Amino acid sequence: MRFVLCMALLVLAGSAVAQVDLVGEWSGLRHEDQVERGPGPEIGDFTGLPLNEAGRRRGLSWSASLLTVPEHQCSPHPANYGAMHGDLRIWKEVDPQSLETVAWHLLHESYNRFRVVYMDGRPRPGDDERHTWQGFSTGRWVGNALEITTTDMKESRIRRNGVEHSDEAVLVEFLTRHGDILTFISILEDPHTLEEPFIHTRNFVFDTSQVMRPYPCRGTVEIDRPRGVIPHYLPGENPFVEAFQKNHGIPPEAALGGAATTLPEYRDRLRDLLNTGEPQ
């Protein structure tokens, strides 16, 4: 019995030591994913994304003019895309009696998006509950990484050129700190738009001088668009897709993504496409 008790105490002590301090101001590294963190990707650039046919078709039907529709102008970045943009602030909520961490709070500068990661074991919302942009997140420590599982997100962007996930997507993130570097490892699963999980990493650097400011967004009404018209393209009618492929010399098969295109060995296939001009 004494041996079992000692082992249990060692496990608990090890778990406590493994937890790292994530609290602070974290500045995004703009040179990483510069397109995503800056101007946004070109129309038809689905490279590096394990899209299935449904996800690809949805992306090809997207029109940038959709952003002129008032209800689309100030829609915030979802949880899975949020770490791409701006800076980050993290703090924790502590129970005053037990001193246990009840929740972690994350504030992303872009659109001032607040996320709450519950650590108290509360159940997830029911199937009929309303989905939100940031979804519902629960966390647990795995070694020195905070594992965050997020569900109940609205359907929203994977990339800012029409590639979107469904409202049944599940996001698993591992958040860990090494000195002054904070790393997000995100794994997005969505059987409706992705052939396999989309895995991505993003880094932030600790910044004691960082100042987070309000992010106001006010929509405007476009008077030139006919009432009731929602900008989109029917299959095969998006005129900007081929422009991206021609401007960068990327074969259509590679430009339109897919699980196979994300693997290192796809370089051999790409070389064959470029040398033979094989039709897509």
C-alpha positions in Angstrom: 0.0 0.0 0.0 2.8 2.4 0.9 4.6 1.6 -2.4 1.4 2.3 -4.4 0.9 5.6 -2.5 4.5 6.7 -3.2 4.1 5.9 -6.8 0.9 7.9 -7.0 2.6 10.9 -5.4 5.5 10.6 -7.8 3.1 10.6 -10.8 1.3 13.6 -9.5 4.5 15.5 -8.8 5.8 14.7 -12.3 2.6 16.0 -13.8 2.8 19.2 -11.8 6.4 19.8 -12.8 5.6 19.1 -16.5 3.2 22.0 -16.6 4.9 25.1 -18.0 3.9 28.7 -17.6 2.1 30.0 -20.6 1.0 33.4 -19.2 2.2 36.5 -20.9 2.3 38.6 -24.0 3.3 36.8 -27.2 4.2 38.4 -30.4 3.6 36.6 -33.7 6.5 35.9 -36.0 5.5 37.6 -39.2 8.0 35.8 -41.5 6.3 32.5 -40.8 3.3 31.9 -43.1 3.7 35.5 -44.3 1.0 35.2 -46.9 -1.5 33.9 -44.3 -0.4 36.5 -41.7 -0.3 39.3 -44.2 -2.1 40.0 -47.5 -3.7 36.6 -47.9 -3.3 33.9 -50.5 -4.1 34.1 -54.1 -7.3 32.8 -55.6 -6.9 29.1 -56.4 -3.8 28.6 -54.2 -4.7 25.4 -52.4 -1.1 24.1 -52.3 -0.2 22.2 -49.1 -3.8 21.5 -48.2 -5.1 17.9 -48.0 -8.5 18.8 -49.6 -11.0 16.3 -50.8 -13.2 16.9 -53.8 -15.9 18.6 -51.9 -13.5 21.0 -50.2 -11.9 21.8 -53.5 -15.2 22.5 -55.2 -16.3 24.8 -52.5 -13.0 26.7 -52.7 -13.3 27.1 -56.5 -16.8 28.5 -56.2 -15.7 31.3 -53.8 -15.6 34.9 -54.9 -13.7 37.6 -53.1 -16.6 39.9 -53.6 -18.4 37.9 -50.9 -16.5 40.1 -48.5 -18.6 43.1 -49.6 -21.7 41.5 -48.2 -22.3 43.2 -44.9 -22.8 40.0 -42.9 -19.4 38.7 -44.1 -17.3 41.9 -43.6 -16.6 41.5 -39.9 -16.8 37.8 -39.4 -13.8 36.9 -37.1 -11.1 34.3 -37.8 -12.1 30.9 -36.3 -10.1 29.1 -33.6 -8.2 27.0 -36.2 -7.1 30.0 -38.2 -6.7 32.6 -35.4 -3.1 31.9 -34.5 -2.1 32.9 -38.0 -2.8 36.5 -37.3 -1.6 39.2 -34.9 -0.3 38.9 -31.4 -1.5 36.9 -28.5 -2.2 37.3 -24.8 -2.6 34.4 -22.4 -3.7 34.3 -18.8 -5.2 31.8 -16.5 -8.2 31.6 -14.2 -7.5 30.1 -10.8 -10.0 28.8 -8.2 -9.5 30.9 -5.0 -10.0 27.9 -2.8 -8.3 25.0 -4.4 -5.8 27.2 -6.4 -6.4 24.8 -9.3 -6.4 26.3 -12.8 -10.0 26.4 -13.9 -9.4 27.7 -17.4 -6.9 29.3 -19.7 -7.8 32.4 -21.6 -6.4 33.4 -25.0 -6.9 36.7 -26.6 -5.9 37.0 -30.3 -5.3 40.6 -31.5 -7.0 40.2 -34.8 -10.7 40.9 -34.3 -10.0 40.8 -30.5 -11.1 37.1 -30.4 -11.4 35.6 -26.9 -11.0 31.9 -26.4 -11.6 30.0 -23.2 -10.0 26.6 -22.6 -11.8 24.8 -19.7 -9.7 22.6 -17.5 -12.4 21.6 -15.0 -13.8 18.6 -16.9 -17.1 20.2 -17.8 -19.1 18.4 -20.5 -19.3 19.5 -24.1 -22.4 21.3 -25.4 -25.2 19.1 -26.7 -25.8 18.6 -30.4 -28.5 21.3 -30.5 -26.4 24.0 -28.9 -25.3 27.0 -31.0 -21.9 26.8 -32.6 -19.6 29.8 -32.3 -16.5 31.2 -34.2 -14.1 30.0 -31.4 -16.0 26.8 -30.6 -15.9 25.0 -27.3 -12.5 24.1 -25.9 -11.3 21.8 -23.2 -7.7 21.2 -22.1 -5.4 18.8 -20.3 -1.7 18.6 -19.8 0.3 16.0 -21.8 3.8 16.2 -20.6 4.9 19.9 -21.0 2.2 20.6 -23.6 -1.3 21.9 -23.1 -3.5 19.8 -25.3 -6.6 21.7 -26.4 -9.6 20.0 -28.1 -12.1 22.3 -29.8 -15.5 21.4 -31.3 -18.7 23.2 -32.0 -17.1 25.7 -34.4 -19.1 27.5 -37.1 -18.1 26.5 -40.6 -15.3 28.9 -41.5 -12.0 29.4 -43.2 -9.0 27.2 -43.4 -7.4 29.6 -45.8 -8.7 33.1 -46.8 -9.4 32.2 -50.4 -12.6 30.1 -50.1 -11.1 27.0 -48.5 -13.4 26.3 -45.5 -14.1 23.5 -43.0 -17.6 22.4 -42.0 -19.3 22.9 -38.6 -18.4 19.3 -37.7 -14.6 19.9 -37.8 -12.6 19.0 -34.7 -9.4 20.9 -33.8 -6.7 19.5 -31.6 -3.8 21.8 -30.6 -0.7 21.3 -28.5 0.6 24.5 -27.0 4.0 24.4 -25.5 6.8 26.8 -24.5 10.6 26.5 -24.9 12.2 29.5 -23.3 10.8 32.6 -25.0 9.2 30.7 -27.8 5.6 29.6 -27.8 4.6 27.0 -30.3 1.1 26.0 -31.5 0.8 22.6 -33.2 -2.7 22.3 -34.7 -4.4 19.2 -36.1 -7.7 19.9 -38.0 -9.9 17.0 -38.9 -13.0 17.4 -41.1 -14.3 14.5 -43.1 -16.5 16.8 -45.2 -13.6 18.9 -46.7 -10.3 17.1 -45.9 -8.9 13.8 -47.1 -6.7 13.6 -43.9 -5.9 15.8 -40.9 -4.4 19.2 -41.7 -1.3 19.6 -39.5 0.3 23.0 -39.0 2.7 24.8 -36.6 2.9 28.5 -35.6 5.3 30.3 -33.3 5.2 33.3 -31.1 8.0 35.1 -29.1 7.6 36.4 -25.5 7.3 40.2 -25.6 7.1 42.2 -22.4 6.6 45.5 -24.2 3.6 44.3 -26.3 0.5 46.4 -26.2 -2.9 44.9 -27.3 -5.3 47.4 -28.7 -9.0 47.2 -29.6 -9.8 46.0 -33.0 -12.9 47.8 -34.3 -14.6 46.6 -37.4 -17.5 48.4 -39.1 -19.2 47.0 -42.2 -20.4 49.1 -45.1 -23.2 48.5 -47.6 -22.2 48.1 -51.2 -24.7 49.9 -53.3 -23.6 48.5 -56.7 -24.5 44.9 -55.9 -28.1 43.8 -56.8 -30.2 43.2 -53.7 -30.2 39.5 -52.7 -27.3 38.5 -54.9 -24.5 36.6 -53.1 -21.2 36.6 -55.1 -20.1 33.2 -56.1 -18.9 31.2 -59.2 -20.5 28.1 -60.7 -18.3 25.1 -61.4 -15.7 25.9 -64.0 -16.5 29.6 -64.2 -13.9 31.1 -61.7 -11.6 33.2 -64.0 -8.9 33.6 -61.4 -7.9 30.0 -60.8 -5.8 29.5 -64.0 -4.1 32.9 -63.4 -2.4 31.6 -60.2 -1.3 28.4 -61.9 0.1 30.2 -65.0 1.8 33.0 -63.0 3.7 30.6 -60.9 4.2 27.7 -63.3 2.3 25.3 -61.1 0.3 22.4 -62.7 -3.4 22.4 -61.9 -3.1 19.1 -60.1 -0.6 20.5 -57.6 -2.2 23.9 -57.3 -5.6 22.4 -56.3 -4.2 20.5 -53.3 -5.0 17.0 -52.0 -3.4 14.7 -49.5 -0.9 13.3 -52.0 0.5 16.8 -52.9 1.5 17.4 -49.3 4.1 14.5 -49.2 7.8 14.9 -50.0 7.6 12.2 -52.7 5.2 14.3 -54.6 8.2 16.2 -55.9 8.8 13.3 -58.3 5.3 13.5 -59.6 5.6 17.3 -60.0 8.8 17.0 -61.9 7.1 14.6 -64.3 4.2 17.0 -64.8 6.5 19.9 -65.6 8.7 17.9 -67.9 6.0 16.0 -69.9 3.2 18.6 -69.8 0.8 15.8 -68.9 -2.8 17.0 -69.1 -4.7 17.4 -65.8 
